[in-house]
Amino acid sequence: MAKESYSKGDYYNEKARKEGMPARSIYKLEELDQRFHLLAPGQKVVDLGAAPGSWSLYIAQKIGLSGQLFSYDIQPLRSAMPATVTFEIKDVLLAPIESFPQDVDLVLSDMAPSTTGDRFSDAARSHELSMRVLEIAQAILKSGHNCAFKVFEGEDTPSLIKYAREHFTSVKLLRPKATRSCSREIFVVGLGARREES
């Protein structure tokens, strides 16, 4: 059977277009949120790899006017954001930890590398991004709070999950329904961040 093309439209592409969303990825976050109750009014949230902006729009709606969202990407967003959203063009891999807000309630990431078609190198680069997300989350999350991020499955995935389990009380895996059938992506959800006492 031929693999599904990324350029081929489908239910979620059409749904995003009809609802005026920048990308289908919003439905992945929606499922993560419904499953794990990640978002709530008044939260302080960091969105890593925010472009084109679907996740940030969803987050802003869920945290409301009393919340704060800090979004980062190397590309600009495609949609206007509410006043509660602070967006900055930033290379998450290179930016110092101190440049991110501290004591946040939730870290989210839909970051992915520019794919080459070589699944091994793509997975390795995705692993690097995911480890960076975990590093940032460890530094800025409040104790007991949560993180969710995307990774392309590869030979490094078991070690990534093991590492996440060392820093969160519980780690769950989810492949959202909006994920394309040909994609190797999964989402790792770390619940209950463990923070070392200073």
Helices and strands as residue ranges (DSSP letters): H 11-18, H 26-36, E 44-48, H 54-63, E 68-73, E 85-89, G 97-99, E 104-109, H 119-140, E 141-152, H 157-167, E 168-174, E 185-193
